[in-house]
């Protein structure tokens, strides 16, 4: 800025001394950012770009095509002294082409959600990638709900319907739980051959004496119980007085583990079952409302409905930013259990 030094100093001095000018510039800048770079406008541009890239990738045999010539606007006279007139060598062009090809390939792999399997477990570390759109919001919601309950989980904890106990290490690390016990039904699906429950039960009587646990969790379990109050009464029996019971159940979800997918609970029926089983101080909340419900349905549709492979990949890439926008938009709304309200799933806590 050698040729404009005086004007720069004058402008900066004016900004320092004129409070109203700073406010006006700040207001104009904020308005400009809102108009040009809002989530909605950026989303439209990203969808266009990704759509063009995907369409081009399908129609071409190579990942990248270099134009024979590029028309650039006239150069500012002040910048001419910095221009190198010599042409790049053939080797330099080849290196540049290889770098650009590798970079574009990396971008496509990221958009397609091709990530090392060990980078996430999809329960505590949950990737927001095109191939995980069906599970992302549900898993993030469960984890967030669990986080809220950690301070109330302690002592000896029973994971009822534990599966492969995906939250065990997280709970032991971040709560006052000292002893983690996994229990599952004798006929449960095997999710991981290397992980077995500590105990199994016949669906009628849990193999524990009365009042032997300080807390209990049942994550996505109650929808699989043919007689939910049999399960809940057994949980109540093995809990000590004053203990906390944490639970989650799906509401907007496809049939799964058929034919052992029994129920989709409303908050009212779930509370009635808990009360009938001896629980008090029952708190039930929804993980999301209308916008989250649409996001979850889009994710389930694009990943689980019968689609051709290339259509699923393309639509997953296109829907990812829309799902992201809907999830963020849902955070601004408080979900109450009123007429016409949509919910995604339920979570809560109760006391014995």
C-alpha positions as CSV (number, residue, x, y, z in Angstrom):
1,X,0.0,0.0,0.0
2,X,2.9,2.4,-0.6
3,X,1.0,4.5,-3.0
4,X,-2.0,4.8,-0.7
5,X,-0.3,5.0,2.7
6,X,-1.7,8.4,3.7
7,X,-5.3,7.5,2.7
8,X,-5.0,4.2,4.6
9,X,-3.8,6.0,7.8
10,X,-6.6,8.6,7.4
11,X,-9.3,5.9,7.0
12,X,-8.1,3.9,10.0
13,X,-8.0,7.0,12.1
14,X,-11.5,7.9,11.1
15,X,-12.7,4.4,12.0
16,X,-11.0,4.6,15.4
17,X,-12.6,7.9,16.3
18,X,-16.0,7.7,14.7
19,X,-18.2,5.2,16.7
20,X,-21.2,5.7,14.5
21,X,-19.3,5.0,11.3
22,X,-18.0,1.7,12.8
23,X,-21.6,0.7,13.7
24,X,-22.8,1.6,10.2
25,X,-20.1,-0.4,8.5
26,X,-20.6,-3.3,10.8
27,X,-24.3,-3.3,10.1
28,X,-23.8,-3.2,6.4
29,X,-21.2,-6.0,6.5
30,X,-23.6,-8.2,8.6
31,X,-26.4,-7.6,6.1
32,X,-24.1,-8.4,3.2
33,X,-23.0,-11.6,4.8
34,X,-26.6,-12.6,5.5
35,X,-27.7,-12.0,1.9
36,X,-24.7,-13.5,0.2
37,X,-23.5,-16.3,2.5
38,X,-26.5,-17.5,4.4
39,X,-27.0,-21.3,4.9
40,X,-29.9,-21.2,2.4
41,X,-28.0,-19.4,-0.4
42,X,-24.8,-21.4,0.2
43,X,-26.9,-24.6,0.2
44,X,-28.3,-23.8,-3.2
45,X,-24.8,-23.2,-4.6
46,X,-23.4,-26.4,-3.1
47,X,-26.2,-28.5,-4.5
48,X,-25.6,-27.0,-8.0
49,X,-21.8,-27.6,-7.7
50,X,-22.1,-31.2,-6.4
51,X,-24.8,-31.9,-9.0
52,X,-22.6,-30.6,-11.8
53,X,-19.5,-32.5,-10.5
54,X,-21.5,-35.7,-10.2
55,X,-23.1,-35.4,-13.6
56,X,-19.8,-34.6,-15.2
57,X,-18.1,-37.6,-13.4
58,X,-20.7,-40.0,-14.7
59,X,-20.4,-38.8,-18.3
60,X,-16.6,-38.6,-18.5
61,X,-14.0,-41.4,-18.3
62,X,-11.4,-39.2,-16.5
63,X,-11.9,-37.3,-13.2
64,X,-10.7,-34.0,-14.5
65,X,-10.5,-32.3,-17.9
66,X,-8.1,-29.4,-18.5
67,X,-9.3,-26.7,-20.9
68,X,-7.0,-25.8,-23.8
69,X,-7.2,-22.1,-23.0
70,X,-8.5,-19.9,-20.2
71,X,-9.8,-16.4,-20.7
72,X,-8.8,-14.1,-17.8
73,X,-9.8,-10.5,-17.2
74,X,-7.3,-7.7,-17.9
75,X,-4.5,-7.6,-15.4
76,X,-4.0,-4.6,-13.0
77,X,-0.9,-2.6,-14.1
78,X,0.4,-2.7,-10.5
79,X,0.6,-6.5,-10.6
80,X,2.6,-6.8,-13.8
81,X,6.0,-6.7,-12.1
82,X,5.0,-9.9,-10.2
83,X,4.2,-11.9,-13.3
84,X,6.6,-14.6,-14.5
85,X,6.6,-14.5,-18.2
86,X,8.2,-18.0,-18.8
87,X,5.9,-20.9,-19.7
88,X,5.8,-23.9,-17.3
89,X,7.7,-26.9,-18.4
90,X,6.2,-30.2,-19.4
91,X,7.3,-31.7,-16.1
92,X,5.7,-28.9,-14.1
93,X,2.5,-29.3,-16.0
94,X,2.4,-33.0,-15.4
95,X,3.1,-32.5,-11.6
96,X,0.3,-29.9,-11.5
97,X,-2.1,-32.2,-13.3
98,X,-1.3,-35.1,-10.9
99,X,-1.8,-32.9,-7.8
100,X,-5.1,-31.6,-9.1
101,X,-6.3,-35.1,-10.0
102,X,-5.4,-36.4,-6.6
103,X,-7.1,-33.5,-4.9
104,X,-10.3,-33.9,-6.9
105,X,-10.3,-37.7,-6.1
106,X,-9.9,-36.9,-2.4
107,X,-12.8,-34.5,-2.5
108,X,-15.0,-37.1,-4.3
109,X,-14.1,-39.8,-1.7
110,X,-15.0,-37.4,1.1
111,X,-18.3,-36.5,-0.4
112,X,-19.1,-40.2,-0.9
113,X,-18.3,-40.9,2.7
114,X,-15.4,-43.3,2.0
115,X,-13.6,-43.2,5.4
116,X,-11.4,-45.6,7.3
117,X,-13.6,-47.9,9.4
118,X,-11.6,-47.4,12.5
119,X,-12.2,-43.6,12.5
120,X,-15.6,-44.0,14.1
121,X,-17.8,-46.5,15.9
122,X,-21.1,-44.9,14.9
123,X,-22.4,-44.8,18.5
124,X,-20.1,-42.4,20.3
125,X,-18.1,-41.1,17.3
126,X,-20.7,-40.7,14.6
127,X,-19.7,-39.5,11.1
128,X,-22.0,-37.2,9.1
129,X,-21.3,-38.8,5.7
130,X,-23.5,-39.7,2.8
131,X,-23.5,-43.4,3.7
132,X,-24.6,-42.7,7.2
133,X,-27.5,-40.4,6.7
134,X,-30.0,-43.0,8.0
135,X,-28.4,-43.4,11.3
136,X,-26.7,-40.0,12.0
137,X,-29.5,-38.0,13.6
138,X,-30.8,-41.0,15.6
139,X,-27.4,-41.9,17.0
140,X,-26.5,-38.3,17.7
141,X,-29.8,-37.8,19.6
142,X,-29.3,-40.9,21.7
143,X,-25.8,-39.9,22.6
144,X,-26.9,-36.3,23.5
145,X,-29.7,-37.7,25.7
146,X,-27.3,-40.0,27.4
147,X,-24.9,-37.2,28.1
148,X,-27.7,-35.3,29.9
149,X,-28.2,-38.3,32.2
150,X,-24.6,-39.2,33.1
151,X,-24.6,-37.2,36.3
152,X,-27.5,-39.3,37.6
153,X,-25.9,-42.7,36.7
154,X,-23.6,-44.1,39.4
155,X,-22.5,-47.2,41.3
156,X,-23.4,-50.5,39.8
157,X,-25.2,-50.0,36.5
158,X,-27.3,-52.5,34.6
159,X,-27.4,-52.2,30.8
160,X,-30.7,-54.0,30.1
161,X,-30.9,-55.2,26.5
162,X,-27.2,-54.4,26.1
163,X,-26.4,-55.8,22.6
164,X,-22.7,-55.2,22.1
165,X,-22.6,-52.5,24.9
166,X,-21.5,-49.6,22.6
167,X,-21.8,-47.0,25.4
168,X,-19.9,-48.9,28.1
169,X,-16.6,-47.2,27.8
170,X,-18.2,-43.8,27.4
171,X,-20.3,-44.2,30.5
172,X,-17.4,-45.6,32.6
173,X,-15.2,-42.7,31.6
174,X,-17.7,-39.9,32.0
175,X,-19.9,-40.9,35.0
176,X,-19.6,-42.2,38.5
177,X,-20.5,-45.7,37.4
178,X,-18.1,-48.2,39.0
179,X,-19.4,-51.6,37.8
180,X,-21.1,-52.0,34.4
181,X,-23.2,-55.1,33.9
182,X,-24.6,-56.1,30.5
183,X,-27.8,-58.2,30.3
184,X,-29.5,-59.4,27.1
185,X,-32.3,-61.8,26.2
186,X,-31.2,-65.4,25.5
187,X,-32.5,-65.2,21.9
188,X,-30.9,-61.8,21.1
189,X,-29.2,-61.1,17.8
190,X,-25.5,-61.3,17.8
191,X,-24.0,-58.0,16.7
192,X,-20.4,-58.8,17.5
193,X,-19.0,-62.3,18.0
194,X,-16.2,-60.9,20.2
195,X,-18.6,-59.2,22.7
196,X,-20.9,-61.2,24.9
197,X,-23.4,-60.0,27.6
198,X,-22.4,-60.6,31.1
199,X,-25.7,-62.3,31.8
200,X,-28.7,-63.5,29.7
201,X,-32.3,-63.9,30.8
202,X,-35.5,-65.7,29.6
203,X,-37.7,-62.6,29.2
204,X,-39.5,-63.4,32.5
205,X,-37.1,-63.1,35.4
206,X,-33.7,-61.3,35.4
207,X,-31.0,-63.3,37.2
208,X,-30.4,-60.8,40.0
209,X,-31.6,-60.4,43.5
210,X,-33.8,-57.5,44.5
211,X,-32.3,-54.1,44.8
212,X,-28.9,-55.0,43.4
213,X,-28.3,-52.1,41.1
214,X,-27.8,-48.3,41.6
215,X,-28.9,-47.4,38.0
216,X,-30.1,-48.9,34.8
217,X,-30.2,-48.0,31.1
218,X,-32.3,-49.5,28.3
219,X,-31.4,-47.9,25.0
220,X,-33.7,-48.8,22.1
221,X,-35.0,-51.9,23.9
222,X,-38.6,-51.4,24.9
223,X,-39.9,-51.5,21.3
224,X,-38.7,-55.1,21.2
225,X,-40.5,-56.2,24.3
226,X,-43.7,-58.2,23.6
227,X,-44.9,-57.4,27.2
228,X,-43.1,-54.2,28.1
229,X,-44.4,-54.2,31.7
230,X,-42.8,-57.5,32.3
231,X,-39.4,-56.0,31.4
232,X,-40.1,-52.7,33.3
233,X,-41.2,-54.5,36.5
234,X,-38.1,-56.6,36.5
235,X,-35.9,-53.5,36.0
236,X,-37.8,-51.9,38.9
237,X,-37.3,-55.0,41.1
238,X,-33.5,-55.1,40.7
239,X,-33.0,-51.4,41.2
240,X,-32.4,-49.9,44.6
241,X,-34.9,-47.3,46.0
242,X,-34.2,-43.9,44.6
243,X,-32.2,-45.3,41.6
244,X,-32.3,-43.8,38.1
245,X,-33.6,-45.6,35.0
246,X,-32.6,-44.1,31.7
247,X,-34.4,-45.2,28.5
248,X,-34.8,-44.4,24.8
249,X,-37.3,-45.6,22.2
250,X,-37.7,-44.9,18.5
251,X,-40.8,-43.4,17.0
252,X,-40.0,-42.5,13.4
253,X,-38.1,-45.6,12.2
254,X,-38.4,-48.5,9.7
255,X,-39.3,-52.0,10.7
256,X,-36.1,-53.7,12.1
257,X,-35.1,-57.0,13.7
258,X,-38.4,-58.4,12.3
259,X,-40.5,-60.1,13.6
260,X,-39.3,-58.8,17.0
261,X,-40.2,-55.2,16.3
262,X,-43.2,-54.8,18.6
263,X,-44.1,-51.2,19.3
264,X,-43.8,-47.5,18.6
265,X,-44.6,-45.6,21.8
266,X,-46.3,-42.3,22.2
267,X,-45.1,-40.3,25.3
268,X,-48.5,-41.0,26.9
269,X,-48.4,-44.8,26.6
270,X,-44.8,-44.9,27.7
271,X,-45.5,-43.0,30.8
272,X,-48.5,-45.2,31.6
273,X,-46.3,-48.4,31.3
274,X,-43.7,-46.9,33.6
275,X,-46.2,-45.9,36.2
276,X,-47.9,-49.3,36.1
277,X,-44.4,-50.8,36.7
278,X,-43.8,-48.8,39.9
279,X,-41.7,-45.9,38.6
280,X,-42.1,-42.3,39.7
281,X,-40.7,-38.8,38.8
282,X,-41.0,-39.8,35.1
283,X,-39.5,-37.3,32.6
284,X,-40.1,-38.0,28.9
285,X,-38.8,-35.8,26.1
286,X,-38.6,-35.9,22.3
287,X,-35.3,-35.9,20.4
288,X,-36.6,-33.8,17.6
289,X,-39.7,-32.2,15.9
290,X,-40.9,-31.6,12.4
291,X,-37.7,-30.5,10.8
292,X,-35.7,-33.3,12.4
293,X,-38.4,-35.8,11.4
294,X,-38.1,-34.8,7.7
295,X,-34.3,-35.0,8.0
296,X,-34.5,-38.5,9.4
297,X,-37.1,-39.7,6.9
298,X,-34.9,-38.4,4.0
299,X,-31.9,-40.2,5.5
300,X,-33.9,-43.4,5.9
301,X,-35.4,-43.2,2.4
302,X,-32.1,-42.5,0.6
303,X,-30.1,-45.2,2.5
304,X,-32.7,-48.0,3.0
305,X,-35.4,-47.8,0.4
306,X,-35.0,-49.9,-2.8
307,X,-32.9,-47.7,-5.1
308,X,-30.3,-48.5,-7.7
309,X,-26.7,-48.2,-6.4
310,X,-25.7,-45.1,-8.5
311,X,-29.0,-43.4,-7.7
312,X,-28.4,-44.0,-3.9
313,X,-24.9,-42.6,-4.1
314,X,-26.0,-39.5,-6.1
315,X,-29.1,-38.7,-4.0
316,X,-27.1,-39.2,-0.8
317,X,-24.6,-36.6,-1.8
318,X,-27.4,-34.2,-2.9
319,X,-29.5,-34.7,0.2
320,X,-26.7,-34.4,2.7
321,X,-26.6,-30.6,2.9
322,X,-30.4,-30.5,3.1
323,X,-30.5,-32.9,6.0
324,X,-27.8,-30.9,7.7
325,X,-29.9,-27.7,7.3
326,X,-33.0,-29.4,8.6
327,X,-31.3,-30.8,11.7
328,X,-29.8,-27.4,12.6
329,X,-33.2,-25.7,12.0
330,X,-34.9,-28.1,14.3
331,X,-32.7,-26.9,17.2
332,X,-34.6,-23.6,17.3
333,X,-37.9,-25.3,18.3
334,X,-39.1,-26.6,21.6
335,X,-41.0,-29.9,21.1
336,X,-44.1,-30.3,23.2
337,X,-46.5,-33.2,23.1
338,X,-49.5,-31.3,21.7
339,X,-51.9,-32.0,18.9
340,X,-50.3,-32.5,15.4
341,X,-46.8,-32.5,16.8
342,X,-44.3,-34.7,15.0
343,X,-41.5,-36.4,16.9
344,X,-38.5,-38.5,15.9
345,X,-37.9,-40.6,19.1
346,X,-38.3,-40.4,22.9
347,X,-35.9,-40.5,25.8
348,X,-36.3,-40.0,29.5
349,X,-35.5,-40.9,33.1
350,X,-37.5,-42.3,35.9
351,X,-37.0,-43.1,39.6
352,X,-37.8,-46.2,41.5
